[in-house]
Amino acid sequence: MILSFVSCKKPAAPKEEAVIEKLTGAGELQSRLAQIPATSTILVEHELKSLLSPKAKTAEFKAQEAAYYLPDMRVDPVSADYVLAYDSLTARSLCAPPNPPWKYLGKLRVAEGKSDIVLLQRVAPAKQLLADEETLKKDLRGLDEEILVEQDDPSNQFETSDFYIDKYEVTHAQYVRYLGALGADPKTLDALYSLRDPSSRIVFNGERYSYYNGSGRLPVFNVSWYGAEAYCRYYKKDLPTLAQWRKASGWTRGQKYPWTEEVSFDEAANLAGDKDGYEFWAPADAFKKGRSPYGVFNMSGNMYEWLKDNSLVGGSWIHGPDLADQDRHDSNYPIARNLHDGFRCVRLAR
């Protein structure tokens, strides 16, 4: 049985390991689990609960692959100490920079063709990792800027009335400001934002909403269409229509991508892989060379963006150039909350 230890930073390609044919032979992992103090809380992926002692203090969750699933947790992840899960996009995102709240303790190869199992530990008490009010103010600077998109050709069927669009994708700092102003009850927030998902960067510490330091200018994720629509409506705005989004992105000018052909993908957008400098999310104001003709940031890559009709456009950090193509758009359940779905708002020019 092999238990390999890896860094929480971008891991190098894993080395080949001896395959463990039966999970019952995973004595080393069992031993590590037995060392966890009885007072600790473990977030465990539901299919792995049998690995833990029946006396262990646990809360079960499902991975993001079932994004519309409402997690039935008895404790908030902010109070958990460990995570036991399959090595999936969800598990890796828990350790995503900057300043991840979790670190890897070990990764176990189970069997050929099966997902590895990872054990994670909280880096530090959650309250030590949360942004304070001064950090929130700093992270909000410049993020509320809007760009006016004017009608060019009234005879064009894709033209829209003049409107303003957010220059940047809505960030964690902006969404925390909204939740605080709204006075949202953390116990009933699931339909808007997956506060109880262990990958989420926004937490409620018993007194106020905050986010893990370093996440303030990252686009908010784990937000549903309902959560995006409610945010825009609170600020007397709306989610973009497909026509508005395509207009602001440059599609109506015949551009396949928001930027010019002279700019490479790695310079212009946060897409799958880390050649562009980001394995996961990039700050909302990153990739200046990838701006649309109107100056809007990240309309391709970084985050799939919710539209008014529940569809998603623009591709994201897990997608290749094909889904960042301006011609493509997708759909999902409005309750879905994913690691790669975000949004921005629009309002009509008066």
LINRAFEN-V527045 format. One record per backbone hydrogen bond with DSSP energy under -1.0 kcal/mol. CO is the residue of the C=O (numbers start at 0). NH is the residue of the N-H. E is the energy in kcal/mol with one decimal. If there is no record, write none. Layout:
BEGIN
[[CO	NH	E] [CO	NH	E]]
END
This chain:
BEGIN
[[3	106	-2.1] [21	24	-1.8] [22	25	-2.3] [24	26	-2.2] [25	29	-2.2] [26	30	-2.4] [27	31	-2.2] [28	32	-2.7] [29	33	-2.0] [32	35	-1.3] [36	39	-1.8] [40	80	-2.7] [40	81	-1.8] [41	58	-2.1] [42	83	-2.7] [43	60	-1.5] [44	47	-2.9] [47	50	-2.0] [48	51	-1.7] [52	55	-2.0] [56	41	-2.6] [58	43	-2.2] [60	45	-1.8] [62	65	-1.8] [65	68	-2.1] [70	72	-1.1] [75	78	-2.2] [76	79	-1.4] [80	121	-2.6] [81	42	-3.0] [82	119	-2.9] [83	44	-2.7] [84	117	-3.2] [85	87	-1.5] [87	91	-2.6] [88	92	-2.0] [89	93	-1.0] [91	94	-1.1] [92	95	-1.5] [100	122	-2.4] [102	120	-2.5] [105	118	-2.3] [106	3	-2.0] [107	116	-2.3] [110	113	-2.5] [115	86	-3.2] [116	107	-3.3] [117	84	-2.2] [118	104	-3.3] [118	105	-1.4] [119	82	-2.0] [120	102	-2.1] [124	127	-1.7] [125	128	-1.8] [128	212	-3.2] [131	135	-2.2] [132	136	-2.2] [133	137	-2.1] [134	138	-2.8] [135	139	-1.4] [139	142	-1.8] [144	166	-2.6] [146	164	-2.2] [148	162	-2.2] [152	155	-2.2] [155	158	-1.9] [161	348	-2.0] [162	148	-3.5] [163	346	-2.1] [164	146	-2.5] [166	296	-2.4] [169	219	-2.4] [170	174	-2.3] [171	175	-2.6] [172	176	-2.0] [173	177	-2.0] [174	178	-2.6] [175	179	-2.3] [176	180	-2.3] [177	181	-2.7] [178	182	-1.3] [178	183	-1.7] [184	187	-1.8] [188	191	-2.1] [188	192	-2.6] [191	223	-2.3] [192	194	-2.1] [193	196	-1.3] [196	199	-2.0] [200	211	-1.8] [202	209	-2.6] [207	204	-2.1] [209	202	-2.4] [210	130	-2.9] [211	214	-2.0] [214	217	-1.5] [215	172	-2.2] [216	283	-2.7] [217	171	-2.2] [221	193	-2.5] [223	227	-2.2] [224	228	-3.0] [225	229	-2.4] [226	230	-1.6] [227	231	-2.2] [228	232	-2.5] [229	233	-2.1] [230	234	-1.4] [231	236	-3.1] [232	235	-1.8] [237	345	-2.9] [239	307	-2.8] [240	244	-2.6] [241	245	-2.6] [242	246	-2.0] [243	247	-2.5] [244	248	-1.7] [245	250	-1.7] [249	252	-1.4] [249	254	-1.5] [250	253	-2.0] [255	325	-2.8] [259	262	-1.6] [263	267	-1.4] [264	268	-2.5] [268	270	-1.0] [269	301	-2.9] [273	276	-1.8] [282	285	-2.1] [286	289	-1.4] [287	290	-1.4] [291	294	-2.2] [295	291	-2.2] [300	302	-2.1] [301	316	-1.6] [303	341	-3.8] [304	312	-1.6] [306	309	-1.7] [310	306	-2.3] [311	329	-3.1] [312	304	-2.4] [313	300	-3.2] [315	318	-1.4] [318	271	-2.9] [319	322	-1.1] [324	327	-1.6] [329	311	-2.8] [332	335	-1.7] [333	224	-1.9] [333	225	-1.1] [337	221	-2.9] [339	303	-3.0] [341	305	-2.4] [342	169	-2.7] [344	165	-2.5] [345	237	-2.4] [346	163	-3.4]]
END
